[in-house]
Amino acid sequence: MQNSRMRERVTSGDVRLIGIGLDESGGHVRVTQGKNFSLYMGSESTHERMQELCIKLNENLDRRGKTLSDLSRSELGDLLRESDPAS
């Protein structure tokens, strides 16, 4: 039963990337939400990097005419690597 649920196609409204930065030591809480993503915590530089990654990912998705729910895990991994501002 669990496998059949895992295979069900999700709608674009159900798919979202969640980013959690674990390197904040000053007690500052950062939260950013955007199209397809929610980002929480992290140092200023980590949170900024996560924001850039998500923005570039969305730009690449739009350019391809796809949504997150259209991607396989492999395609998502490739697109994340391609969108990474550090690479």
C-alpha positions in Angstrom: 0.0 0.0 0.0 2.8 2.4 0.8 4.5 1.8 -2.6 1.3 2.7 -4.4 1.0 6.0 -2.5 4.6 6.8 -3.3 4.0 6.3 -7.0 1.0 8.6 -7.1 1.6 11.7 -9.1 1.7 14.8 -6.9 0.3 18.1 -8.0 2.5 21.1 -8.4 0.9 22.6 -5.3 2.2 19.7 -3.2 5.9 19.9 -4.2 8.1 22.3 -2.3 11.8 22.4 -1.4 12.6 23.0 2.3 16.0 24.4 3.2 17.3 24.4 6.8 20.5 26.2 7.7 22.2 24.8 10.8 25.1 27.3 11.2 23.4 30.3 12.9 24.9 31.0 16.3 23.7 34.5 17.0 20.0 33.6 17.6 18.8 35.4 14.5 15.8 33.7 12.9 15.7 33.9 9.1 12.6 32.7 7.1 12.1 33.1 3.4 9.3 31.7 1.4 8.9 31.8 -2.4 7.6 29.9 -5.4 8.4 26.2 -4.7 10.5 26.8 -1.6 10.7 27.6 2.1 14.0 28.4 3.8 14.6 28.5 7.5 17.5 29.6 9.7 21.2 29.6 8.8 23.8 32.3 8.9 23.3 35.3 6.7 25.7 33.8 4.0 24.1 30.3 4.2 20.6 31.7 4.0 21.6 34.0 1.0 23.1 31.0 -0.8 20.0 28.9 -0.3 17.9 31.8 -1.7 20.1 32.1 -4.7 19.9 28.4 -5.4 16.1 28.4 -5.2 15.8 31.5 -7.4 18.1 30.0 -10.0 16.3 26.6 -9.8 13.0 28.4 -10.5 14.5 30.3 -13.4 15.8 27.0 -14.9 12.4 25.3 -14.4 10.6 28.2 -16.1 13.0 28.2 -19.0 12.3 24.5 -19.5 8.6 24.9 -19.0 8.5 22.4 -16.1 7.5 22.3 -12.5 9.1 20.5 -9.6 6.4 17.8 -9.8 7.5 17.1 -13.4 11.0 16.1 -12.4 12.3 12.7 -11.4 14.7 12.6 -8.4 17.6 12.3 -10.8 16.4 15.3 -12.9 16.0 17.4 -9.7 19.5 16.5 -8.5 20.9 17.5 -11.9 19.0 20.8 -11.9 20.0 21.6 -8.3 23.7 21.1 -9.2 23.2 23.2 -12.3 21.5 26.0 -10.3 24.1 26.0 -7.4 25.7 29.5 -7.3 28.8 28.0 -5.7 29.6 25.9 -8.8 
